[in-house]
Amino acid sequence: FKFNSDVKKAIEIAKRDLDMLVKDLEMTCFTFEDFGKSSLKTLRISPDSFIQVAVQLAFFRIHGEPGAHYESASTRKFKDGRTETIRSCLPEVVTFCSTMLDTKASDKDKYSLLLDAIDCHKRYAIEAVNGEGIDRHLFGLKLLAIKSGMDLPSIFLDHGYVRSSHMRLSTSQVNAKCDSFMCFGPLVPDGYGCCYNPRKTTINFGLSAFNCSPTTHSSQFRESLERSLRDMYTLLFE
């Protein structure tokens, strides 16, 4: 290949920008060895929903508030289907998290709210894979408005919508029988990436955060996540 000066300059800029992105990303990858999906299934509990609730609880422990929470759902049952958003920061999940961290709350209440949170997440996940989620629909309407030259509908400028779309938790389950896991970065500067592979007796995690954010670190999130998983497991089995 023969590159002119403009192409060479573009390559150097791209290389510099990529190096900056790589240096800004920090990761913590580990195997959670206390339990896996097999024991959860004995109670007819969705392992994915259990882990998703634990991820939200881990965030709540660190930051003292819920965080907008994205989980990828496949819409492959539809022609040209790709993904939909499972919004794991559901009201029932937030209620459980706040109760779980309330030292005055009883284990009985925590247990009941945990089951409710898991069940609600599972139902939303089913709706999302069946094309009944809200995010792709709203995004499509937003793009149509922009393309048509319309004033952007007020819902897309609403504080609640904007905050709920700032996904501080970007998560995905990638199942594999082999002892492996996948990694990806956060969606936003002050967020976390969390990819996991639930196996029979263990769970593999790939966590990430950005060095530029003073409020997030993947190793701290690991500690909070492991504690959340253990505490929730104890509620179910003891």
Backbone as CSV, one residue per row, in Angstrom:
resi,resn,N_x,N_y,N_z,CA_x,CA_y,CA_z,C_x,C_y,C_z
1,PHE,0.832,-1.198,0.000,0.000,0.000,0.000,0.870,1.253,0.000
2,LYS,0.436,2.260,-0.722,1.113,3.550,-0.720,0.143,4.585,-0.162
3,PHE,0.525,5.163,0.976,-0.348,6.127,1.638,0.143,7.544,1.405
4,ASN,-0.792,8.439,1.158,-0.404,9.851,1.072,-0.333,10.435,2.480
5,SER,0.055,11.659,2.600,0.284,12.273,3.913,-0.996,12.359,4.740
6,ASP,-2.142,12.570,4.099,-3.408,12.668,4.834,-3.775,11.332,5.478
7,VAL,-3.575,10.244,4.738,-3.903,8.918,5.272,-2.957,8.570,6.417
8,LYS,-1.674,8.870,6.242,-0.704,8.595,7.308,-1.041,9.363,8.583
9,LYS,-1.458,10.616,8.411,-1.815,11.433,9.559,-3.034,10.842,10.273
10,ALA,-4.026,10.392,9.483,-5.234,9.794,10.062,-4.897,8.525,10.834
11,ILE,-3.978,7.733,10.316,-3.562,6.491,10.985,-2.890,6.802,12.319
12,GLU,-2.042,7.812,12.335,-1.343,8.184,13.567,-2.322,8.696,14.627
13,ILE,-3.305,9.471,14.176,-4.314,9.974,15.116,-5.126,8.817,15.686
14,ALA,-5.517,7.870,14.816,-6.290,6.709,15.266,-5.480,5.870,16.248
15,LYS,-4.198,5.689,15.971,-3.320,4.922,16.860,-3.210,5.601,18.225
16,ARG,-3.047,6.913,18.216,-2.943,7.666,19.471,-4.225,7.555,20.277
17,ASP,-5.371,7.715,19.601,-6.660,7.642,20.295,-6.909,6.253,20.856
18,LEU,-6.539,5.220,20.107,-6.729,3.847,20.580,-5.857,3.574,21.798
19,ASP,-4.620,4.032,21.762,-3.720,3.842,22.904,-4.268,4.525,24.155
20,MET,-4.863,5.701,23.981,-5.451,6.418,25.120,-6.621,5.632,25.707
21,LEU,-7.447,5.061,24.841,-8.580,4.275,25.305,-8.129,3.023,26.052
22,VAL,-7.110,2.368,25.528,-6.590,1.153,26.158,-6.036,1.469,27.547
23,LYS,-5.297,2.555,27.655,-4.699,2.930,28.939,-5.751,3.348,29.966
24,ASP,-6.878,3.816,29.477,-7.924,4.281,30.399,-8.758,3.133,30.951
25,LEU,-8.732,1.992,30.301,-9.560,0.862,30.719,-8.832,-0.004,31.740
26,GLU,-9.481,-0.279,32.857,-8.916,-1.214,33.840,-9.919,-2.323,34.090
27,MET,-9.407,-3.524,34.308,-10.272,-4.701,34.382,-9.922,-5.602,35.554
28,THR,-10.933,-6.312,36.018,-10.772,-7.341,37.039,-11.535,-8.572,36.554
29,CYS,-10.821,-9.632,36.278,-11.422,-10.877,35.803,-11.179,-11.964,36.844
30,PHE,-12.226,-12.709,37.176,-12.085,-13.700,38.245,-13.153,-14.777,38.135
31,THR,-12.950,-15.856,38.855,-13.933,-16.933,38.970,-14.512,-16.924,40.377
32,PHE,-15.804,-16.769,40.465,-16.509,-16.851,41.746,-16.755,-18.328,42.017
33,GLU,-16.191,-18.845,43.096,-16.151,-20.293,43.305,-17.118,-20.809,44.372
34,ASP,-17.878,-19.935,45.008,-18.767,-20.376,46.095,-19.920,-21.257,45.604
35,PHE,-20.461,-20.915,44.447,-21.565,-21.688,43.872,-21.741,-21.297,42.413
36,GLY,-22.560,-22.080,41.712,-22.852,-21.795,40.316,-24.343,-21.918,40.055
37,LYS,-24.691,-22.140,38.798,-26.112,-22.140,38.434,-26.854,-23.398,38.876
38,SER,-26.140,-24.496,39.087,-26.820,-25.757,39.415,-27.619,-25.656,40.714
39,SER,-27.009,-25.110,41.761,-27.704,-25.024,43.050,-28.879,-24.056,42.982
40,LEU,-28.769,-22.996,42.188,-29.882,-22.054,42.046,-31.065,-22.704,41.339
41,LYS,-30.765,-23.552,40.380,-31.835,-24.214,39.631,-32.609,-25.205,40.494
42,THR,-32.003,-25.687,41.575,-32.730,-26.604,42.455,-33.917,-25.914,43.107
43,LEU,-33.858,-24.585,43.214,-34.968,-23.807,43.762,-35.847,-23.223,42.659
44,ARG,-35.573,-23.643,41.426,-36.296,-23.135,40.254,-36.153,-21.628,40.123
45,ILE,-34.947,-21.154,40.412,-34.629,-19.733,40.303,-33.762,-19.514,39.066
46,SER,-34.075,-18.479,38.302,-33.273,-18.148,37.125,-31.892,-17.678,37.548
47,PRO,-30.832,-18.397,37.175,-29.478,-17.953,37.528,-29.167,-16.557,36.998
48,ASP,-29.620,-16.272,35.773,-29.336,-14.956,35.199,-30.006,-13.859,35.999
49,SER,-31.264,-14.051,36.362,-31.968,-13.027,37.146,-31.325,-12.859,38.518
50,PHE,-30.910,-13.959,39.125,-30.221,-13.893,40.420,-28.950,-13.052,40.307
51,ILE,-28.156,-13.290,39.275,-26.907,-12.551,39.092,-27.187,-11.077,38.797
52,GLN,-28.206,-10.812,37.994,-28.537,-9.429,37.675,-28.934,-8.632,38.915
53,VAL,-29.711,-9.233,39.775,-30.085,-8.560,41.027,-28.845,-8.320,41.881
54,ALA,-27.939,-9.297,41.902,-26.705,-9.146,42.677,-25.834,-8.010,42.129
55,VAL,-25.810,-7.846,40.820,-25.037,-6.762,40.200,-25.590,-5.405,40.626
56,GLN,-26.921,-5.282,40.627,-27.532,-4.022,41.063,-27.271,-3.773,42.540
57,LEU,-27.346,-4.835,43.346,-27.078,-4.691,44.778,-25.631,-4.268,45.015
58,ALA,-24.714,-4.818,44.237,-23.299,-4.450,44.364,-23.097,-2.963,44.074
59,PHE,-23.769,-2.469,43.044,-23.686,-1.043,42.710,-24.275,-0.199,43.835
60,PHE,-25.414,-0.632,44.345,-26.116,0.087,45.425,-25.233,0.188,46.661
61,ARG,-24.516,-0.892,46.988,-23.626,-0.896,48.154,-22.548,0.172,48.037
62,ILE,-22.008,0.325,46.857,-20.895,1.254,46.650,-21.366,2.696,46.579
63,HIS,-22.422,2.934,45.806,-22.808,4.307,45.473,-24.010,4.833,46.249
64,GLY,-24.683,3.965,47.009,-25.790,4.419,47.832,-27.037,4.803,47.075
65,GLU,-27.140,4.387,45.830,-28.300,4.677,45.001,-28.364,3.658,43.864
66,PRO,-29.530,3.484,43.256,-29.606,2.567,42.115,-28.924,3.171,40.898
67,GLY,-28.533,2.311,39.985,-27.906,2.768,38.747,-28.628,2.210,37.543
68,ALA,-28.822,3.047,36.504,-29.430,2.561,35.263,-28.636,1.350,34.777
69,HIS,-29.342,0.301,34.399,-28.737,-1.028,34.299,-29.175,-1.696,33.000
70,TYR,-28.226,-1.928,32.117,-28.493,-2.522,30.796,-28.058,-3.979,30.773
71,GLU,-28.945,-4.848,30.314,-28.582,-6.225,29.999,-29.023,-6.508,28.571
72,SER,-28.154,-7.097,27.803,-28.464,-7.370,26.404,-29.409,-8.562,26.273
73,ALA,-30.458,-8.389,25.457,-31.392,-9.476,25.147,-31.393,-9.697,23.646
74,SER,-31.315,-10.931,23.222,-31.320,-11.254,21.800,-32.744,-11.327,21.264
75,THR,-32.979,-10.661,20.135,-34.286,-10.747,19.463,-34.152,-11.546,18.169
76,ARG,-33.351,-12.599,18.219,-33.046,-13.391,17.021,-34.242,-14.178,16.506
77,LYS,-35.307,-14.309,17.303,-36.492,-15.024,16.820,-37.227,-14.221,15.749
78,PHE,-36.871,-12.932,15.597,-37.479,-12.089,14.579,-36.539,-11.905,13.392
79,LYS,-37.092,-11.781,12.212,-36.295,-11.523,11.024,-35.540,-10.199,11.193
80,ASP,-34.246,-10.249,10.976,-33.365,-9.086,11.139,-33.297,-8.608,12.590
81,GLY,-33.774,-9.424,13.521,-33.701,-9.048,14.930,-32.272,-9.045,15.433
82,ARG,-31.970,-8.130,16.314,-30.631,-8.059,16.889,-30.708,-8.092,18.413
83,THR,-30.900,-6.941,19.037,-30.938,-6.917,20.507,-32.041,-6.001,21.016
84,GLU,-32.389,-6.211,22.274,-33.257,-5.305,23.020,-32.644,-5.146,24.403
85,THR,-33.052,-4.122,25.105,-32.534,-3.847,26.441,-33.409,-4.494,27.510
86,ILE,-32.782,-5.280,28.388,-33.439,-5.711,29.612,-33.058,-4.681,30.673
87,ARG,-34.040,-3.940,31.146,-33.778,-2.911,32.158,-33.818,-3.558,33.538
88,SER,-32.648,-3.910,34.046,-32.575,-4.652,35.308,-32.792,-3.788,36.540
89,CYS,-32.736,-2.468,36.373,-32.994,-1.569,37.512,-34.504,-1.357,37.631
90,LEU,-35.193,-2.438,37.964,-36.646,-2.410,38.096,-37.045,-1.923,39.490
91,PRO,-38.248,-1.371,39.649,-38.684,-0.916,40.980,-38.582,-2.000,42.041
92,GLU,-38.929,-3.239,41.664,-38.869,-4.340,42.620,-37.436,-4.659,43.023
93,VAL,-36.519,-4.507,42.083,-35.097,-4.750,42.376,-34.558,-3.661,43.298
94,VAL,-34.929,-2.416,43.034,-34.492,-1.294,43.874,-35.046,-1.448,45.297
95,THR,-36.303,-1.868,45.405,-36.904,-2.080,46.731,-36.144,-3.146,47.502
96,PHE,-35.798,-4.245,46.806,-35.031,-5.295,47.478,-33.673,-4.766,47.931
97,CYS,-32.965,-4.049,47.062,-31.620,-3.556,47.389,-31.645,-2.639,48.603
98,SER,-32.595,-1.712,48.632,-32.664,-0.778,49.761,-33.013,-1.515,51.048
99,THR,-33.878,-2.529,50.949,-34.242,-3.318,52.131,-33.080,-4.192,52.574
100,MET,-32.368,-4.746,51.627,-31.239,-5.619,51.938,-30.165,-4.874,52.721
101,LEU,-30.027,-3.596,52.465,-29.001,-2.799,53.131,-29.533,-2.099,54.388
102,ASP,-30.798,-2.352,54.707,-31.403,-1.792,55.912,-31.166,-2.753,57.080
103,THR,-30.354,-2.358,58.022,-30.001,-3.237,59.140,-31.198,-3.588,60.016
104,LYS,-32.276,-2.805,59.912,-33.455,-3.066,60.730,-34.448,-4.010,60.054
105,ALA,-34.252,-4.273,58.769,-35.179,-5.135,58.037,-34.962,-6.598,58.422
106,SER,-36.023,-7.363,58.442,-35.940,-8.777,58.818,-35.505,-9.627,57.631
107,ASP,-34.910,-10.774,57.921,-34.518,-11.704,56.869,-35.733,-12.207,56.096
108,LYS,-36.862,-12.325,56.800,-38.087,-12.775,56.142,-38.515,-11.798,55.056
109,ASP,-38.462,-10.500,55.365,-38.820,-9.478,54.375,-37.813,-9.459,53.228
110,LYS,-36.542,-9.581,53.557,-35.501,-9.591,52.530,-35.684,-10.776,51.579
111,TYR,-35.991,-11.922,52.168,-36.192,-13.137,51.377,-37.374,-12.972,50.415
112,SER,-38.475,-12.469,50.924,-39.668,-12.284,50.097,-39.406,-11.289,48.964
113,LEU,-38.736,-10.185,49.283,-38.455,-9.167,48.271,-37.433,-9.644,47.255
114,LEU,-36.510,-10.504,47.675,-35.540,-11.069,46.739,-36.248,-11.931,45.698
115,LEU,-37.137,-12.795,46.141,-37.885,-13.644,45.207,-38.704,-12.789,44.245
116,ASP,-39.282,-11.714,44.751,-40.083,-10.811,43.922,-39.211,-10.125,42.879
117,ALA,-38.019,-9.690,43.298,-37.102,-9.010,42.380,-36.640,-9.959,41.270
118,ILE,-36.302,-11.187,41.642,-35.856,-12.176,40.662,-36.974,-12.486,39.670
119,ASP,-38.193,-12.657,40.190,-39.331,-12.977,39.333,-39.638,-11.844,38.365
120,CYS,-39.582,-10.600,38.836,-39.878,-9.445,37.979,-38.821,-9.284,36.892
121,HIS,-37.568,-9.525,37.250,-36.518,-9.448,36.235,-36.723,-10.515,35.169
122,LYS,-37.041,-11.720,35.600,-37.257,-12.815,34.644,-38.383,-12.484,33.673
123,ARG,-39.475,-11.909,34.183,-40.603,-11.545,33.330,-40.212,-10.473,32.321
124,TYR,-39.445,-9.468,32.768,-39.018,-8.409,31.858,-38.095,-8.976,30.785
125,ALA,-37.217,-9.893,31.178,-36.290,-10.513,30.216,-37.069,-11.248,29.132
126,ILE,-38.123,-11.965,29.520,-38.951,-12.686,28.551,-39.647,-11.704,27.608
127,GLU,-40.157,-10.615,28.166,-40.798,-9.598,27.339,-39.807,-9.008,26.331
128,ALA,-38.580,-8.759,26.772,-37.572,-8.150,25.900,-37.234,-9.055,24.720
129,VAL,-37.007,-10.344,24.972,-36.656,-11.256,23.870,-37.841,-11.485,22.948
130,ASN,-39.054,-11.212,23.425,-40.248,-11.329,22.587,-40.601,-10.023,21.881
131,GLY,-39.677,-9.057,21.909,-39.875,-7.804,21.188,-40.775,-6.819,21.880
132,GLU,-40.967,-7.002,23.190,-41.874,-6.135,23.935,-41.142,-5.165,24.857
133,GLY,-39.851,-4.946,24.604,-39.100,-3.956,25.364,-39.413,-2.551,24.877
134,ILE,-38.865,-1.551,25.549,-39.182,-0.161,25.191,-38.045,0.562,24.475
135,ASP,-36.811,0.117,24.682,-35.671,0.937,24.264,-35.491,1.040,22.754
136,ARG,-35.575,-0.081,22.051,-35.381,-0.014,20.600,-36.538,0.742,19.948
137,HIS,-37.730,0.566,20.484,-38.903,1.270,19.950,-38.733,2.786,20.103
138,LEU,-38.365,3.217,21.308,-38.190,4.650,21.547,-37.024,5.206,20.741
139,PHE,-35.947,4.426,20.644,-34.789,4.878,19.867,-35.168,5.057,18.399
140,GLY,-35.975,4.122,17.881,-36.422,4.243,16.498,-37.257,5.491,16.282
141,LEU,-38.161,5.783,17.223,-38.974,6.993,17.118,-38.122,8.254,17.183
142,LYS,-37.102,8.225,18.021,-36.201,9.373,18.141,-35.466,9.626,16.823
143,LEU,-34.958,8.558,16.208,-34.247,8.703,14.938,-35.179,9.173,13.821
144,LEU,-36.415,8.684,13.829,-37.385,9.116,12.822,-37.679,10.609,12.960
145,ALA,-37.795,11.076,14.199,-38.055,12.501,14.431,-36.898,13.349,13.910
146,ILE,-35.673,12.901,14.196,-34.490,13.645,13.739,-34.413,13.652,12.213
147,LYS,-34.634,12.470,11.620,-34.554,12.339,10.166,-35.617,13.171,9.464
148,SER,-36.785,13.315,10.102,-37.890,14.068,9.502,-37.782,15.567,9.748
149,GLY,-36.779,15.986,10.531,-36.608,17.400,10.818,-37.580,17.929,11.848
150,MET,-38.188,17.044,12.617,-39.140,17.456,13.655,-38.403,17.960,14.885
151,ASP,-39.121,18.751,15.682,-38.603,19.072,17.008,-38.575,17.775,17.810
152,LEU,-37.499,17.553,18.549,-37.382,16.320,19.314,-38.484,16.277,20.373
153,PRO,-39.292,15.221,20.392,-40.354,15.111,21.409,-39.804,15.283,22.818
154,SER,-40.581,15.907,23.669,-40.104,16.303,24.996,-39.665,15.117,25.851
155,ILE,-40.214,13.929,25.597,-39.839,12.775,26.416,-38.336,12.510,26.347
156,PHE,-37.739,12.771,25.189,-36.319,12.487,25.023,-35.422,13.520,25.699
157,LEU,-36.017,14.617,26.136,-35.284,15.655,26.864,-35.608,15.639,28.350
158,ASP,-36.533,14.783,28.731,-36.952,14.700,30.128,-35.806,14.172,30.995
159,HIS,-35.669,14.762,32.188,-34.561,14.378,33.079,-34.617,12.892,33.427
160,GLY,-35.820,12.393,33.666,-35.955,10.984,34.023,-35.517,10.064,32.899
161,TYR,-35.907,10.411,31.676,-35.516,9.580,30.528,-34.008,9.632,30.303
162,VAL,-33.454,10.829,30.389,-32.012,10.984,30.170,-31.224,10.210,31.215
163,ARG,-31.631,10.319,32.473,-30.906,9.623,33.538,-31.045,8.108,33.396
164,SER,-32.244,7.659,33.041,-32.463,6.214,32.915,-31.753,5.633,31.703
165,SER,-31.312,6.487,30.795,-30.581,6.027,29.609,-29.066,6.127,29.779
166,HIS,-28.641,6.709,30.895,-27.206,6.802,31.205,-26.825,5.510,31.929
167,MET,-26.581,4.460,31.152,-26.425,3.115,31.699,-25.083,2.942,32.416
168,ARG,-25.112,3.105,33.729,-23.883,2.967,34.508,-23.490,1.500,34.690
169,LEU,-24.427,0.616,34.417,-24.134,-0.815,34.453,-24.440,-1.407,33.080
170,SER,-23.405,-1.858,32.397,-23.563,-2.533,31.112,-23.209,-3.996,31.318
171,THR,-24.196,-4.880,31.151,-23.997,-6.273,31.519,-24.451,-7.211,30.407
172,SER,-23.888,-8.404,30.418,-24.306,-9.418,29.457,-23.881,-10.794,29.937
173,GLN,-24.768,-11.765,29.760,-24.425,-13.156,30.041,-23.949,-13.811,28.751
174,VAL,-22.783,-14.408,28.796,-22.264,-15.156,27.653,-21.996,-16.582,28.121
175,ASN,-22.951,-17.459,27.846,-22.851,-18.839,28.289,-21.839,-19.616,27.467
176,ALA,-21.043,-20.396,28.144,-20.109,-21.290,27.464,-19.805,-22.466,28.392
177,LYS,-19.793,-23.661,27.839,-19.492,-24.838,28.651,-18.023,-24.853,29.074
178,CYS,-17.178,-24.241,28.253,-15.753,-24.201,28.588,-15.497,-23.129,29.650
179,ASP,-14.346,-23.203,30.261,-13.988,-22.280,31.342,-13.489,-20.972,30.736
180,SER,-14.427,-20.139,30.308,-14.069,-18.916,29.591,-14.995,-17.778,29.972
181,PHE,-14.659,-16.589,29.520,-15.512,-15.425,29.724,-15.146,-14.368,28.699
182,MET,-16.019,-13.397,28.535,-15.780,-12.313,27.594,-15.668,-11.002,28.357
183,CYS,-15.030,-10.017,27.767,-14.850,-8.714,28.419,-15.295,-7.596,27.490
184,PHE,-15.808,-6.527,28.067,-16.092,-5.300,27.327,-16.032,-4.132,28.295
185,GLY,-15.920,-2.935,27.758,-15.811,-1.748,28.595,-17.164,-1.196,28.987
186,PRO,-17.192,-0.225,29.912,-18.439,0.435,30.315,-19.032,1.242,29.166
187,LEU,-20.326,1.539,29.267,-20.991,2.359,28.252,-20.794,3.847,28.497
188,VAL,-20.559,4.217,29.768,-20.439,5.627,30.139,-19.182,5.810,30.997
189,PRO,-18.639,7.035,31.061,-17.389,7.258,31.802,-17.438,6.844,33.267
190,ASP,-18.596,6.993,33.926,-18.700,6.668,35.350,-19.442,5.346,35.566
191,GLY,-19.257,4.416,34.644,-19.976,3.153,34.722,-19.075,1.938,34.848
192,TYR,-19.705,0.772,34.808,-19.001,-0.512,34.879,-19.440,-1.402,33.717
193,GLY,-18.536,-2.232,33.270,-18.875,-3.314,32.371,-18.866,-4.609,33.162
194,CYS,-19.812,-5.493,32.905,-19.890,-6.755,33.650,-20.383,-7.855,32.721
195,CYS,-19.475,-8.726,32.315,-19.837,-9.874,31.501,-19.586,-11.135,32.323
196,TYR,-20.473,-12.121,32.202,-20.345,-13.286,33.070,-20.764,-14.566,32.356
197,ASN,-20.181,-15.653,32.810,-20.461,-16.987,32.292,-20.838,-17.887,33.463
198,PRO,-22.147,-18.103,33.690,-22.554,-18.974,34.798,-22.307,-20.444,34.427
199,ARG,-21.487,-21.119,35.211,-21.213,-22.533,34.992,-21.870,-23.343,36.113
200,LYS,-21.751,-24.660,36.081,-22.478,-25.501,37.029,-22.173,-25.156,38.481
201,THR,-20.903,-25.022,38.815,-20.529,-24.797,40.221,-19.748,-23.508,40.436
202,THR,-19.526,-22.737,39.394,-18.787,-21.482,39.502,-19.404,-20.446,38.561
203,ILE,-18.948,-19.204,38.674,-19.372,-18.142,37.761,-18.129,-17.342,37.370
204,ASN,-17.872,-17.222,36.090,-16.747,-16.412,35.612,-17.209,-14.980,35.334
205,PHE,-16.428,-14.016,35.792,-16.770,-12.603,35.605,-15.626,-11.848,34.928
206,GLY,-15.999,-10.932,34.055,-15.067,-9.959,33.499,-15.607,-8.569,33.784
207,LEU,-15.008,-7.859,34.744,-15.478,-6.534,35.162,-14.556,-5.457,34.622
208,SER,-15.104,-4.300,34.331,-14.287,-3.207,33.812,-14.792,-1.859,34.314
209,ALA,-13.895,-0.886,34.298,-14.214,0.501,34.630,-13.163,1.374,33.951
210,PHE,-13.334,2.681,34.048,-12.370,3.608,33.432,-11.510,4.262,34.500
211,ASN,-10.224,4.329,34.234,-9.299,4.989,35.157,-9.623,6.476,35.327
212,CYS,-10.213,7.084,34.305,-10.502,8.523,34.369,-11.606,8.849,35.371
213,SER,-12.363,7.843,35.777,-13.447,8.081,36.738,-12.935,7.873,38.159
214,PRO,-13.043,8.886,39.030,-12.587,8.728,40.415,-13.562,7.943,41.287
215,THR,-14.761,7.653,40.753,-15.801,7.021,41.573,-15.990,5.537,41.280
216,THR,-15.316,5.014,40.269,-15.509,3.603,39.913,-14.170,2.887,39.801
217,HIS,-14.147,1.647,40.258,-12.973,0.796,40.082,-13.432,-0.652,40.080
218,SER,-12.949,-1.433,39.131,-13.443,-2.801,38.962,-13.130,-3.704,40.151
219,SER,-11.997,-3.480,40.830,-11.653,-4.324,41.975,-12.610,-4.071,43.149
220,GLN,-13.001,-2.816,43.340,-13.984,-2.499,44.381,-15.337,-3.109,44.041
221,PHE,-15.683,-3.063,42.765,-16.942,-3.648,42.345,-16.924,-5.165,42.538
222,ARG,-15.774,-5.780,42.312,-15.673,-7.219,42.548,-15.979,-7.556,44.005
223,GLU,-15.375,-6.830,44.935,-15.595,-7.093,46.359,-17.075,-6.960,46.724
224,SER,-17.714,-5.912,46.196,-19.118,-5.684,46.496,-19.998,-6.752,45.843
225,LEU,-19.638,-7.166,44.638,-20.411,-8.181,43.923,-20.319,-9.535,44.620
226,GLU,-19.120,-9.917,45.037,-18.965,-11.200,45.722,-19.763,-11.210,47.034
227,ARG,-19.722,-10.121,47.750,-20.483,-10.031,48.999,-21.976,-10.125,48.724
228,SER,-22.438,-9.453,47.674,-23.860,-9.471,47.340,-24.321,-10.868,46.948
229,LEU,-23.523,-11.555,46.146,-23.859,-12.922,45.749,-23.976,-13.837,46.972
230,ARG,-23.026,-13.722,47.875,-23.037,-14.583,49.069,-24.226,-14.262,49.975
231,ASP,-24.491,-12.971,50.169,-25.592,-12.581,51.055,-26.940,-13.047,50.504
232,MET,-27.122,-12.919,49.201,-28.372,-13.355,48.584,-28.511,-14.871,48.635
233,TYR,-27.417,-15.566,48.410,-27.429,-17.029,48.472,-27.794,-17.517,49.868
234,THR,-27.265,-16.827,50.868,-27.559,-17.177,52.256,-29.039,-17.017,52.561
235,LEU,-29.650,-15.950,52.028,-31.084,-15.744,52.221,-31.902,-16.907,51.659
236,LEU,-31.456,-17.455,50.546,-32.224,-18.503,49.878,-32.030,-19.874,50.495
237,PHE,-30.835,-20.132,51.006,-30.499,-21.510,51.381,-30.313,-21.729,52.873
238,GLU,-30.396,-20.687,53.669,-30.214,-20.888,55.123,-31.413,-20.375,55.921
